[in-house]
Amino acid sequence: MNGRPTVVITGLGAVSAHGCGRRAVASALAGGEPILGEVDRPPGLHREREGSSRKASLIRGLDFKPWIPPMAARRMSPPSKMAVAAAKMAVEECGVEAEALHEAAVYVSTNFGPSTYSERILRQVFEENPEAVSPMLFTESVANAPAAQIALAFRAVGPNVTVTQREAGALLALSQAAAEVARGRVPVAIVAAVDEISTVLHATLDRLGALATPEADGTEIARPFDRQRSGFLLSEGAGAVVLEREEEARGRGAEPLARLRFAASGFDPGASRISWSRDAKALADPLRRRMRESGLGPGDIEGIVSGASGSVPGDFLEARVLRRLWGEATLPPILAPKAVLGEYGVGPVVPGVLAALGEPFGATPGFEEADSRLGVVPHDGSPLPRPRRVLISSLAAGGAGAWVVLESMADE
């Protein structure tokens, strides 16, 4: 990264509706089946008409005791518990020493923060009075609560940063943390993405028409890049990775999972604040420049972990950006993990690392008919060789875009 020491990922953790840990997420992506549950629908919140979403990828009844003492868990919001659990899985896998963790940086991305606690606070304000607000709820209602709890869990005194840049946040957090590690400001960085689902959040996104509408049989499916896509599957969960300088990781005998070749970001100032950009050039050009600076071209990318989620405008923009980069050339295999894991939740980094590790991905759920306007067809589930380089793409509503290229370390 700009001539600095190379940064590698040495640990990975995840909390999802499919289970906890690397193997659970890898199995889910190989199987290609989302796990959905019914969302509470109190009167007056959701659209009470045909086509209203009723499901999401939910985490229910998870026992956090393997990672968080019950007394500590009592003081945490659901996102804090999920983020701490995923971080502890990642740290356990990487085997880094406690002394390094004490100096660690913590970077967390979240789209909506502890939304259930915020909802409970607002209910106390409106149904009782402002003086009735619980201090415990308040301290855990802010977006940076999960990052703070991760720091407390590891007694980490390094930089503590929360990024809230919608769908691009996870890769922006990874990029910023990697820069801190590469500069030598911290020996280790813990990077996490986390979100939960509250009733109000699900109802709001449903009313905005962002969620996948039910099929005739009641099935809700995302259909990334498909002509009949109608929206995304909302999910909750957390994903976490540990970053270290490659030389130091190898020096202590660690086996890195992937190397960060480069990160890039872009922004379209003319984009709608509530929807995706329509200017593919504004987003593709920064990525093209960054590729060129890193000595790479589109032909050096052997796999794409796409942010396509089933969103009608979001998938359209994703396809246009990719097509602007590759032109008429054949695109590498395009993986769409949000068709299985849902939007938000685990985030894009964990699937990206799994792709770089050569883990199998099943067929993209719901893809049946190509959209002629896109010129993009996602992975069909056939066996793929382990890619040398994987591009992770995350475009956000509001105009932001972020990308990371991970390198496989299989032959090193």
C-alpha positions as CSV (number, residue, x, y, z in Angstrom):
1,M,0.0,0.0,0.0
2,N,1.9,3.0,-1.4
3,G,5.3,1.4,-0.7
4,R,4.5,0.8,3.0
5,P,4.8,-2.6,4.6
6,T,2.2,-5.0,3.4
7,V,-0.8,-5.7,5.6
8,V,-2.4,-9.1,5.9
9,I,-5.5,-10.6,7.5
10,T,-4.6,-13.2,10.1
11,G,-8.0,-13.9,11.8
12,L,-11.6,-14.0,10.9
13,G,-14.8,-14.2,12.9
14,A,-18.5,-14.0,12.1
15,V,-22.0,-14.1,13.7
16,S,-24.9,-14.8,11.3
17,A,-28.2,-16.5,11.1
18,H,-26.3,-19.5,9.6
19,G,-24.2,-19.8,12.7
20,C,-20.9,-18.5,14.1
21,G,-17.4,-18.6,12.8
22,R,-15.7,-19.1,9.4
23,R,-17.0,-22.6,8.7
24,A,-20.6,-21.6,9.3
25,V,-20.4,-18.7,6.8
26,A,-18.4,-20.7,4.3
27,S,-21.0,-23.6,4.5
28,A,-23.8,-21.1,3.9
29,L,-22.2,-19.6,0.9
30,A,-21.4,-23.0,-0.6
31,G,-25.0,-24.1,0.0
32,G,-26.5,-21.0,-1.5
33,E,-29.6,-20.8,0.8
34,P,-30.5,-17.8,2.9
35,I,-32.0,-18.5,6.4
36,L,-35.0,-16.2,7.0
37,G,-37.4,-15.7,9.9
38,E,-40.6,-13.8,10.4
39,V,-40.2,-10.2,11.6
40,D,-42.6,-8.9,14.3
41,R,-45.2,-6.7,12.6
42,P,-47.1,-4.6,15.2
43,P,-50.1,-2.7,13.8
44,G,-49.4,0.5,12.0
45,L,-45.7,0.1,11.1
46,H,-45.5,-2.0,8.0
47,R,-47.4,-1.5,4.7
48,E,-50.5,-3.5,5.3
49,R,-51.0,-4.6,1.7
50,E,-49.9,-7.3,-0.7
51,G,-46.2,-7.1,-1.4
52,S,-45.1,-6.1,2.0
53,S,-41.9,-7.8,3.3
54,R,-42.4,-10.2,6.3
55,K,-39.0,-11.8,6.6
56,A,-35.3,-11.1,7.3
57,S,-32.1,-13.0,8.2
58,L,-32.4,-13.0,12.0
59,I,-30.3,-14.1,14.9
60,R,-32.4,-15.5,17.7
61,G,-31.5,-17.4,20.8
62,L,-27.7,-17.2,20.3
63,D,-25.7,-18.1,23.5
64,F,-22.9,-15.6,23.8
65,K,-21.3,-17.2,26.8
66,P,-18.5,-18.8,24.9
67,W,-17.2,-15.3,24.1
68,I,-18.8,-12.9,26.6
69,P,-19.3,-13.4,30.4
70,P,-23.0,-13.1,31.3
71,M,-22.4,-10.2,33.6
72,A,-20.7,-8.2,30.8
73,A,-23.3,-9.3,28.2
74,R,-26.1,-7.8,30.4
75,R,-24.6,-4.3,29.8
76,M,-24.4,-4.7,26.0
77,S,-26.8,-4.0,23.2
78,P,-27.3,-6.7,20.6
79,P,-24.8,-5.2,18.1
80,S,-22.2,-4.9,20.8
81,K,-22.6,-8.5,21.7
82,M,-22.4,-9.6,18.1
83,A,-19.4,-7.4,17.4
84,V,-17.4,-8.5,20.5
85,A,-18.2,-12.2,19.8
86,A,-17.0,-11.9,16.1
87,A,-13.9,-10.0,17.2
88,K,-13.0,-12.7,19.8
89,M,-13.3,-15.4,17.2
90,A,-11.0,-13.5,14.9
91,V,-8.4,-12.8,17.6
92,E,-8.5,-16.5,18.8
93,E,-7.8,-17.6,15.2
94,C,-4.9,-15.2,14.6
95,G,-3.2,-16.1,17.9
96,V,-1.8,-12.6,18.4
97,E,-0.2,-11.9,21.8
98,A,-2.1,-9.9,24.5
99,E,0.6,-7.2,24.6
100,A,-0.1,-6.4,20.9
101,L,-3.8,-6.3,21.5
102,H,-3.4,-3.8,24.3
103,E,-2.1,-1.3,21.6
104,A,-4.6,-2.4,19.0
105,A,-6.8,-0.1,16.9
106,V,-10.5,-0.9,16.7
107,Y,-12.4,0.1,13.5
108,V,-16.1,-0.7,13.3
109,S,-18.6,0.0,10.6
110,T,-22.4,0.1,11.2
111,N,-25.3,1.3,9.1
112,F,-27.9,1.8,11.8
113,G,-26.2,1.2,15.2
114,P,-28.0,-0.3,18.1
115,S,-31.4,0.4,16.6
116,T,-33.5,-1.7,19.1
117,Y,-32.0,0.4,22.0
118,S,-32.7,3.6,20.1
119,E,-36.3,2.5,19.6
120,R,-36.7,1.6,23.2
121,I,-35.4,5.1,24.3
122,L,-37.8,6.8,22.0
123,R,-40.7,4.8,23.4
124,Q,-39.7,5.9,26.9
125,V,-39.6,9.5,25.8
126,F,-42.9,9.5,24.0
127,E,-44.9,7.1,26.1
128,E,-43.5,8.4,29.5
129,N,-41.2,11.4,29.6
130,P,-37.6,12.3,28.8
131,E,-36.6,11.8,32.5
132,A,-37.7,8.2,32.2
133,V,-34.9,7.3,29.7
134,S,-32.7,4.5,31.1
135,P,-29.0,5.4,31.4
136,M,-28.0,1.9,30.5
137,L,-30.0,2.1,27.2
138,F,-28.5,5.5,26.5
139,T,-24.9,4.5,26.7
140,E,-25.5,1.6,24.3
141,S,-27.8,3.4,21.9
142,V,-25.0,5.2,20.1
143,A,-23.3,4.0,16.9
144,N,-19.9,3.7,18.5
145,A,-21.0,1.4,21.3
146,P,-19.8,-1.8,19.6
147,A,-16.3,-0.3,19.0
148,A,-16.1,0.8,22.6
149,Q,-17.1,-2.7,23.8
150,I,-14.5,-4.4,21.6
151,A,-11.8,-2.1,23.1
152,L,-13.0,-2.9,26.6
153,A,-13.0,-6.6,25.9
154,F,-9.3,-6.5,24.9
155,R,-8.2,-3.5,26.9
156,A,-7.2,-1.9,23.6
157,V,-6.0,1.7,23.9
158,G,-5.3,2.4,20.3
159,P,-7.5,4.5,17.9
160,N,-11.2,3.7,18.2
161,V,-13.2,4.6,15.2
162,T,-16.7,4.0,14.0
163,V,-17.6,4.5,10.3
164,T,-21.2,5.1,9.3
165,Q,-21.1,5.3,5.5
166,R,-23.9,3.0,4.6
167,E,-23.0,0.0,2.4
168,A,-19.5,1.3,1.8
169,G,-18.6,1.6,5.5
170,A,-17.1,-1.9,6.0
171,L,-14.5,-1.4,3.3
172,L,-13.8,2.1,4.3
173,A,-13.2,1.0,7.9
174,L,-10.9,-1.8,6.6
175,S,-8.9,0.6,4.5
176,Q,-8.4,3.1,7.3
177,A,-7.4,0.4,9.7
178,A,-4.9,-1.0,7.2
179,A,-3.3,2.4,6.8
180,E,-2.8,2.7,10.5
181,V,-1.1,-0.8,10.6
182,A,1.0,-0.1,7.6
183,R,2.3,3.2,9.0
184,G,3.3,1.4,12.2
185,R,1.1,3.4,14.4
186,V,-0.4,0.3,15.8
187,P,0.8,-3.4,15.7
188,V,-2.7,-4.8,15.2
189,A,-6.1,-3.6,14.1
190,I,-9.5,-5.3,14.8
191,V,-12.0,-4.4,12.1
192,A,-15.6,-5.3,12.4
193,A,-19.0,-4.7,10.6
194,V,-22.2,-5.1,12.6
195,D,-25.9,-4.4,12.3
196,E,-29.1,-5.5,13.9
197,I,-32.7,-5.5,12.8
198,S,-35.4,-3.7,14.8
199,T,-39.1,-3.7,13.9
200,V,-39.0,0.0,13.1
201,L,-36.0,-0.4,10.8
202,H,-37.6,-3.3,8.9
203,A,-40.8,-1.4,8.6
204,T,-39.1,1.8,7.4
205,L,-37.1,0.0,4.7
206,D,-40.3,-1.9,3.7
207,R,-42.2,1.3,3.3
208,L,-39.4,2.8,1.2
209,G,-39.7,-0.2,-1.2
210,A,-36.1,-1.3,-0.5
211,L,-36.8,-4.9,0.6
212,A,-37.5,-7.9,-1.6
213,T,-41.2,-8.3,-2.1
214,P,-42.8,-11.8,-1.5
215,E,-43.2,-14.2,-4.4
216,A,-46.6,-15.8,-5.1
217,D,-45.8,-18.6,-2.7
218,G,-44.7,-16.1,0.0
219,T,-41.0,-16.7,-0.6
220,E,-38.7,-13.7,-0.3
221,I,-35.6,-13.8,-2.3
222,A,-33.1,-11.2,-3.4
223,R,-32.2,-12.1,-7.0
224,P,-29.0,-10.0,-7.5
225,F,-28.6,-8.9,-11.1
226,D,-31.8,-10.7,-12.2
227,R,-34.4,-8.9,-14.4
228,Q,-37.1,-9.7,-11.8
229,R,-35.2,-8.4,-8.7
230,S,-37.3,-6.3,-6.4
231,G,-35.1,-5.5,-3.4
232,F,-32.7,-6.9,-0.8
233,L,-33.0,-9.2,2.1
234,L,-32.4,-7.4,5.4
235,S,-30.0,-9.2,7.7
236,E,-28.3,-8.8,11.1
237,G,-25.0,-10.1,12.3
238,A,-21.3,-9.2,12.5
239,G,-18.1,-10.0,10.8
240,A,-14.6,-9.3,12.1
241,V,-11.0,-9.6,10.9
242,V,-7.5,-9.0,12.4
243,L,-4.9,-7.0,10.5
244,E,-1.2,-7.1,11.0
245,R,2.0,-6.2,9.1
246,E,3.0,-9.2,7.1
247,E,6.6,-9.4,8.3
248,E,5.6,-9.3,11.9
249,A,2.8,-11.9,11.4
250,R,5.2,-14.3,9.7
251,G,7.8,-13.6,12.3
252,R,5.6,-15.0,15.0
253,G,4.7,-18.0,12.9
254,A,1.2,-16.9,11.8
255,E,-0.3,-18.1,8.5
256,P,-2.0,-15.1,6.9
257,L,-5.4,-15.7,5.3
258,A,-5.0,-13.0,2.6
259,R,-3.0,-9.9,1.8
260,L,-4.4,-6.4,1.2
261,R,-3.1,-5.4,-2.2
262,F,-4.8,-2.0,-2.2
263,A,-7.9,-0.1,-1.2
264,A,-9.8,2.6,-3.1
265,S,-12.8,4.9,-2.6
266,G,-14.9,7.3,-4.6
267,F,-17.8,9.6,-4.3
268,D,-20.4,11.1,-6.6
269,P,-21.4,14.4,-5.1
270,G,-24.4,14.6,-7.4
271,A,-26.0,11.4,-6.1
272,S,-29.3,11.3,-4.4
273,R,-29.0,11.3,-0.6
274,I,-31.4,8.4,-0.4
275,S,-30.6,6.3,-3.5
276,W,-27.7,5.2,-5.5
277,S,-25.6,7.3,-7.9
278,R,-26.4,7.3,-11.6
279,D,-22.9,8.3,-12.6
280,A,-20.8,5.2,-13.1
281,K,-17.9,7.3,-14.3
282,A,-17.6,9.2,-11.0
283,L,-17.1,5.9,-9.2
284,A,-15.3,3.8,-11.8
285,D,-12.5,6.3,-12.5
286,P,-11.1,6.4,-8.9
287,L,-10.9,2.6,-8.9
288,R,-9.2,2.6,-12.3
289,R,-6.6,5.1,-11.2
290,R,-5.9,3.2,-8.0
291,M,-5.5,-0.1,-10.0
292,R,-3.1,1.6,-12.3
293,E,-1.1,3.0,-9.4
294,S,-0.8,-0.5,-7.9
295,G,0.4,-1.9,-11.2
296,L,-2.8,-3.8,-11.9
297,G,-5.3,-3.9,-14.7
298,P,-8.8,-5.5,-14.8
299,G,-7.2,-8.6,-16.3
300,D,-5.3,-9.2,-13.1
301,I,-8.5,-9.6,-11.1
302,E,-9.7,-13.2,-11.1
303,G,-12.8,-12.9,-8.9
304,I,-15.2,-10.2,-7.8
305,V,-17.1,-10.2,-4.6
306,S,-19.9,-7.9,-5.6
307,G,-22.1,-5.7,-3.4
308,A,-25.1,-6.5,-5.6
309,S,-28.0,-7.3,-3.2
310,G,-31.1,-7.4,-5.3
311,S,-31.7,-3.6,-5.1
312,V,-33.0,-2.4,-8.5
313,P,-31.0,0.8,-8.7
314,G,-28.0,-0.5,-6.6
315,D,-27.4,-3.6,-8.8
316,F,-27.8,-1.4,-11.9
317,L,-25.0,0.9,-10.7
318,E,-22.8,-2.0,-9.7
319,A,-23.1,-3.5,-13.1
320,R,-22.4,-0.2,-14.9
321,V,-19.3,0.4,-12.8
322,L,-17.9,-3.1,-13.5
323,R,-18.7,-2.7,-17.2
324,R,-17.0,0.6,-17.4
325,L,-13.9,-1.0,-16.0
326,W,-13.9,-4.1,-18.1
327,G,-15.5,-2.7,-21.2
328,E,-16.2,-5.5,-23.7
329,A,-13.8,-7.9,-22.0
330,T,-15.1,-10.9,-20.2
331,L,-15.7,-10.3,-16.5
332,P,-14.2,-12.6,-14.0
333,P,-16.5,-14.8,-11.9
334,I,-18.9,-12.5,-10.0
335,L,-20.0,-13.7,-6.5
336,A,-23.0,-12.1,-4.8
337,P,-22.9,-13.3,-1.2
338,K,-25.7,-10.9,-0.1
339,A,-28.1,-13.2,-1.9
340,V,-27.4,-15.7,0.9
341,L,-26.3,-13.6,3.9
342,G,-28.5,-10.6,3.2
343,E,-27.7,-6.9,3.2
344,Y,-25.7,-5.5,6.2
345,G,-25.1,-8.0,9.0
346,V,-21.8,-9.9,8.3
347,G,-20.7,-7.4,5.7
348,P,-18.5,-7.9,2.6
349,V,-15.1,-8.5,4.1
350,V,-15.7,-12.0,5.5
351,P,-17.1,-13.4,2.1
352,G,-14.2,-11.6,0.4
353,V,-11.6,-13.4,2.5
354,L,-13.4,-16.7,2.0
355,A,-13.3,-16.1,-1.8
356,A,-9.5,-15.4,-1.6
357,L,-9.1,-18.7,0.3
358,G,-10.7,-20.6,-2.5
359,E,-13.8,-21.6,-0.6
360,P,-16.6,-22.8,-2.9
361,F,-19.6,-20.6,-3.6
362,G,-22.9,-22.1,-4.7
363,A,-25.2,-20.8,-7.4
364,T,-26.6,-17.3,-6.8
365,P,-30.0,-17.7,-5.2
366,G,-32.9,-16.3,-7.3
367,F,-30.9,-15.6,-10.4
368,E,-33.0,-16.9,-13.3
369,E,-33.2,-14.3,-16.1
370,A,-30.4,-12.0,-17.0
371,D,-31.2,-8.2,-17.2
372,S,-30.2,-7.1,-20.7
373,R,-29.5,-3.6,-19.3
374,L,-26.8,-4.9,-17.0
375,G,-24.6,-7.2,-19.1
376,V,-23.7,-9.1,-15.9
377,V,-24.3,-12.7,-14.9
378,P,-23.4,-13.8,-11.4
379,H,-21.8,-17.1,-10.5
380,D,-23.7,-20.3,-11.4
381,G,-22.3,-22.5,-8.7
382,S,-19.8,-24.4,-10.9
383,P,-16.3,-25.1,-9.4
384,L,-13.9,-22.2,-9.5
385,P,-10.1,-22.2,-9.3
386,R,-8.6,-20.4,-6.3
387,P,-8.3,-16.8,-7.5
388,R,-5.0,-15.0,-7.3
389,R,-6.7,-11.6,-6.7
390,V,-10.2,-10.8,-5.6
391,L,-11.9,-7.4,-5.9
392,I,-14.5,-6.6,-3.2
393,S,-16.9,-4.0,-4.3
394,S,-19.3,-2.0,-2.1
395,L,-21.3,0.9,-3.5
396,A,-23.5,2.8,-1.2
397,A,-26.7,4.7,-1.4
398,G,-25.8,8.4,-1.1
399,G,-22.9,8.3,-3.6
400,A,-20.0,6.6,-1.9
401,G,-18.1,3.7,-3.2
402,A,-15.3,1.5,-1.7
403,W,-13.2,-1.3,-3.0
404,V,-10.5,-3.6,-1.7
405,V,-8.3,-6.1,-3.6
406,L,-7.2,-9.1,-1.6
407,E,-4.4,-11.4,-2.8
408,S,-4.4,-15.1,-2.2
409,M,-1.4,-16.5,-0.3
410,A,-1.8,-20.1,-1.4
411,D,1.5,-20.5,-3.2
412,E,3.7,-18.6,-0.8
